[in-house]
Amino acid sequence: MTQKAMGQCENGDKSTNTRGYNGGGAGYVLSRAALKLFLNRAYGDRKTCPFDPSEDLGMGRCLESIEIFPHDTRNEFGQQRFHTYRPDDMYHGKIADEWHYYQQIKLW
């Protein structure tokens, strides 16, 4: 189905997105079909995609408005493929306090 979008979806409590959104720190991956939908139906339309200073939340709202939703991209071992945190932070297990602004939620 063409509506599938990108990456892991953990951030959610600050969102009005019904299906959560992807944290932007890890980047985004869109299928070619999803990108075409975004460009043709949403990009540049301030009603569909209003500005949001939190780019990841705004992108999530924009994509949701055209029925493109995040989905689970974990590998066969249940490990995430997209990470918001820097590799050295993850390796040492020290996540900066500013990242705890968002509550982590499990969607699947």
C-alpha positions in Angstrom: 0.0 0.0 0.0 1.3 3.4 -0.9 0.4 5.1 2.4 3.2 3.5 4.4 5.9 5.9 5.5 9.0 5.6 7.7 11.0 4.6 10.6 10.3 3.9 14.3 7.5 5.7 16.1 8.0 6.3 19.7 7.4 10.0 20.4 3.8 10.8 21.0 2.5 12.6 24.1 3.1 16.1 22.7 1.3 15.2 19.5 -2.2 15.4 18.3 -1.3 12.8 15.7 -3.6 9.8 16.2 -0.9 7.4 15.2 2.2 9.1 16.6 5.0 10.5 14.6 8.7 9.7 13.8 11.3 11.5 15.8 13.2 13.6 13.3 16.7 13.1 14.8 16.9 9.7 13.1 15.9 11.1 9.7 13.0 10.0 7.5 12.6 7.4 4.8 9.7 7.7 2.5 8.7 5.3 -0.3 8.6 6.8 -3.8 4.8 6.6 -3.7 4.6 8.3 -0.3 6.9 11.1 -1.5 4.8 11.7 -4.6 1.7 12.0 -2.4 3.5 14.4 -0.1 4.7 16.6 -3.0 1.3 16.5 -4.9 -1.1 16.8 -2.0 0.6 18.5 0.9 3.9 20.3 0.3 3.4 24.0 0.2 -0.2 23.8 1.3 -0.3 25.7 4.6 -3.7 24.3 5.5 -2.6 20.7 5.1 0.9 21.3 6.3 1.0 24.3 8.6 4.4 25.4 10.0 5.5 23.8 13.2 8.7 24.8 15.0 9.1 21.1 15.9 9.9 19.8 12.5 9.3 16.1 13.3 5.9 16.8 14.8 4.9 19.1 11.9 6.0 16.5 9.4 4.0 13.8 11.2 0.9 16.0 11.2 1.4 16.8 7.5 1.8 13.2 6.5 -1.1 12.0 8.7 -3.3 14.6 7.0 -2.8 12.8 3.7 -3.0 9.3 5.2 0.7 8.5 5.3 1.5 6.8 8.7 4.6 5.6 10.4 5.1 1.9 10.8 7.3 -0.5 12.6 10.7 -1.0 10.9 12.4 -3.2 13.5 14.5 -6.1 12.2 13.8 -9.8 12.8 15.4 -9.5 16.2 13.1 -6.7 17.3 15.9 -4.1 17.1 15.2 -0.5 16.0 16.8 0.6 12.7 16.4 4.3 13.3 17.9 6.0 16.4 17.4 9.6 17.6 20.4 9.5 19.8 24.1 9.8 18.9 25.9 6.5 18.7 28.3 7.5 21.5 25.4 8.4 23.8 23.8 5.0 23.1 27.0 3.1 23.6 27.7 4.7 27.0 24.0 4.6 28.0 23.9 8.3 28.8 21.0 10.1 27.2 21.0 13.9 27.6 18.2 15.3 29.8 16.8 17.4 26.9 15.7 14.2 25.2 13.5 13.3 28.0 11.1 16.1 27.0 9.2 13.6 25.0 7.5 10.7 26.6 8.4 7.4 24.9 5.3 5.4 24.0 5.0 2.0 22.5 2.7 1.9 19.5 3.2 -1.8 18.4 
